[in-house]
Amino acid sequence: MLKLDIAIVVRHPILPARDIKLIFDIKAAAEHSVNEVRVSASGKKCGNFRESYVRYDVVPEILKGNNHDIIIRDLNTYFKSKVKDRQKLESFLQSGGNVTYEVYLDKIHNENIFELSPRILDECADLGIPLCLSMLMASENIVSKNTDYKALDFITVSIEQPIPNNGVVYYAHEFSLTEDTYLENEIDMAISFYKRHIVDMCLSIKKEKVRCKITLCLKTYYHYAFELSSEICKICAELNIGVMVCF
């Protein structure tokens, strides 16, 4: 069984948590409402929450799949079965709400690879669900002014082009990331790189035979890693690009 945990996280800038919970037939594991006072573990008030938040833990059976595609497929099925009213969910999303699958990896020193196929990304996009990967910190999660939130070192784009006699040519390009990096901007840049090079490749071969992977290389000591919007998932799916994370 893969070493990960997943939660369904629902956020909205206006609706209180109690209204959000009416949309889903799941017991909330954690919640707070917009404008509620934030209180630290020591009891200190830290301002107000800027949005409502409800977290639903996923039943353990879903996590027993032997690859990530199976797990996310089963999670999509589970999510759809827990929506009480699809029309209310659509209104929730259109008014600024969002639903995210947050994936937590419980071992950050091994060589596990997280990969999702274009088909699964497309299914998530159709549901309007982005994907978020979080890494559990090795030490206590204390946020301070010195905390470094830059969790990605660089992004690589590798393109595989088949050639005669069953050979393959690999093209690779690395994008270094700056301190103010937004992941989706970097993926957009990587996709643009892929589009520019795919034109020449497809002159002699079918596009379906060209594979591209965007690899996100992570630092290992930071809590928040990345989030992919459903729009980016859709673009990756349409281009037949899988998303892989190495660390």
C-alpha positions in Angstrom: 0.0 0.0 0.0 1.3 3.5 -0.9 2.5 5.6 2.0 0.2 8.7 1.7 -2.9 10.2 3.1 -5.6 12.3 1.4 -8.2 14.8 2.6 -11.0 16.6 0.7 -10.6 20.2 1.6 -13.4 22.7 0.8 -13.0 26.5 1.0 -15.2 29.5 0.4 -14.5 33.3 0.9 -18.0 34.1 2.1 -20.2 31.1 3.1 -19.8 29.9 6.7 -18.7 26.4 7.4 -22.2 25.3 8.5 -23.5 26.2 5.0 -20.7 24.4 3.3 -21.4 21.2 5.3 -25.0 21.1 3.9 -23.6 20.3 0.5 -21.8 17.1 1.4 -22.9 13.9 3.1 -19.6 13.5 5.0 -18.7 14.2 8.6 -16.2 17.1 8.8 -12.8 16.4 10.5 -12.0 20.1 10.9 -13.6 23.4 10.2 -13.6 27.1 10.7 -15.6 30.0 9.2 -14.6 33.2 7.6 -13.9 36.0 10.0 -13.7 33.7 13.0 -10.8 34.6 15.3 -7.7 32.5 14.8 -6.2 31.2 18.0 -2.7 29.6 18.2 -1.9 26.5 20.2 -0.7 28.7 23.0 -4.0 30.6 23.1 -2.8 33.7 21.4 -5.2 35.5 19.0 -3.8 35.7 15.5 -6.4 37.8 13.6 -9.3 36.4 11.7 -9.7 33.6 9.1 -9.9 35.1 5.6 -12.0 32.2 4.3 -14.1 29.3 5.5 -12.5 25.9 5.6 -13.9 22.4 6.0 -11.7 19.2 5.8 -13.1 15.8 5.2 -10.8 12.8 5.9 -10.9 10.0 3.3 -12.0 6.5 4.3 -9.0 4.2 4.7 -10.3 1.8 2.1 -9.6 4.3 -0.7 -6.0 4.5 0.2 -5.4 0.8 -0.3 -5.0 1.1 -4.0 -1.6 0.0 -5.4 -1.0 3.1 -7.6 -2.0 6.8 -7.5 -4.4 6.6 -10.4 -6.5 3.9 -8.8 -6.6 5.9 -5.5 -7.7 9.1 -7.2 -10.2 7.3 -9.4 -11.7 5.7 -6.3 -11.6 9.1 -4.5 -13.5 10.7 -7.4 -16.2 8.0 -7.2 -16.4 8.5 -3.4 -16.6 12.3 -3.8 -19.4 12.1 -6.3 -21.4 9.8 -4.1 -21.1 12.2 -1.2 -22.5 15.3 -3.0 -26.1 15.8 -1.7 -27.1 18.3 -4.4 -25.0 18.8 -7.5 -26.8 22.1 -8.3 -25.8 23.5 -4.9 -22.2 22.4 -5.5 -22.2 24.2 -8.9 -23.5 27.3 -7.2 -20.9 27.0 -4.5 -18.1 26.7 -7.1 -19.4 29.6 -9.2 -19.6 31.9 -6.2 -15.9 31.5 -5.4 -15.7 28.2 -3.5 -13.3 25.4 -4.3 -12.7 21.7 -3.6 -9.2 20.4 -3.4 -7.7 16.9 -2.9 -4.8 17.4 -0.6 -2.2 14.6 -0.6 0.1 14.2 2.3 3.2 12.1 2.0 4.3 10.6 5.3 7.9 9.7 4.3 10.0 12.6 2.9 13.4 11.0 2.8 12.8 8.1 0.4 12.7 8.1 -3.4 9.0 7.7 -4.0 7.6 9.2 -7.2 4.1 10.7 -7.3 2.6 10.5 -10.8 -0.9 11.0 -12.2 -1.9 10.0 -15.7 -3.6 12.5 -18.2 -6.8 10.4 -17.9 -7.0 10.9 -14.2 -6.1 14.6 -14.5 -8.9 15.0 -17.0 -11.4 13.3 -14.7 -10.4 15.7 -11.9 -10.7 18.6 -14.3 -14.3 17.5 -15.3 -15.2 17.5 -11.6 -13.7 20.9 -11.1 -11.2 19.6 -8.5 -7.6 20.8 -8.3 -4.8 18.7 -6.8 -2.7 19.9 -3.9 0.4 18.1 -2.6 1.5 18.8 1.0 4.6 17.4 2.8 4.5 16.8 6.5 7.3 18.7 8.2 10.0 16.7 10.0 9.8 19.0 13.0 6.9 20.9 14.6 5.0 23.0 12.1 5.8 26.5 13.5 5.2 29.4 11.1 7.6 32.4 11.7 8.8 35.4 9.7 11.9 33.3 8.8 9.9 30.4 7.2 10.9 29.7 3.7 7.8 28.9 1.6 9.7 28.1 -1.6 9.1 24.4 -1.8 10.2 23.8 -5.4 13.8 23.8 -6.5 13.2 23.5 -10.3 10.9 22.1 -13.0 12.1 19.9 -15.8 10.3 19.1 -19.0 11.3 15.9 -20.8 10.0 14.9 -24.2 10.3 11.4 -25.6 10.3 11.1 -29.4 10.3 7.6 -31.0 12.6 7.0 -33.9 13.1 4.1 -36.3 14.2 0.7 -34.9 12.4 1.2 -31.6 14.7 3.9 -30.5 13.8 7.0 -28.4 15.3 10.5 -28.4 15.0 12.5 -25.1 14.7 16.2 -25.0 15.0 17.9 -21.6 14.9 21.4 -20.3 15.2 22.7 -16.8 13.5 25.8 -15.4 15.1 27.3 -12.3 12.6 28.8 -9.9 12.7 32.2 -8.2 11.6 33.2 -4.7 8.3 34.6 -6.0 7.5 31.6 -8.2 3.9 30.6 -8.8 3.7 27.0 -9.7 1.0 27.3 -12.4 3.0 30.1 -14.2 6.0 27.7 -14.3 3.8 24.9 -15.6 2.4 27.2 -18.2 6.0 28.0 -19.3 6.8 24.3 -19.4 3.7 23.6 -21.5 4.6 26.5 -23.9 8.1 24.9 -24.3 6.4 21.6 -25.1 4.1 23.1 -27.7 7.0 24.9 -29.5 8.9 21.7 -29.8 6.1 19.3 -30.6 5.4 21.1 -33.9 8.8 20.0 -35.4 8.4 16.5 -33.9 5.0 15.9 -35.4 6.1 16.5 -39.0 7.3 12.9 -39.2 5.4 11.1 -36.5 2.0 11.0 -34.9 1.4 13.3 -32.0 0.0 10.5 -29.9 3.3 8.8 -29.9 5.2 11.7 -28.4 5.2 11.7 -24.6 6.0 14.7 -22.3 6.4 14.7 -18.6 6.6 17.8 -16.4 8.6 16.9 -13.3 8.4 19.1 -10.1 11.5 18.7 -8.0 10.9 19.4 -4.3 12.8 20.5 -1.3 12.1 18.1 1.5 11.7 20.1 4.7 8.8 22.4 3.8 5.1 21.8 4.5 3.3 23.1 1.5 4.5 21.8 -1.9 2.1 22.7 -4.7 -1.4 23.0 -6.1 -2.7 22.4 -9.6 -5.9 24.0 -10.6 -8.5 22.0 -12.5 -7.8 24.3 -15.6 -4.1 23.2 -15.5 -5.1 19.6 -15.1 -7.4 19.9 -18.1 -4.6 21.4 -20.3 -2.2 18.7 -19.2 -4.8 16.0 -20.0 -5.6 17.5 -23.5 -1.8 17.5 -24.3 -1.5 13.9 -22.9 0.9 15.1 -20.2 1.2 13.3 -16.9 2.3 15.1 -13.8 5.1 13.5 -11.8 6.8 14.7 -8.6 10.2 13.5 -7.6 12.0 14.1 -4.3 
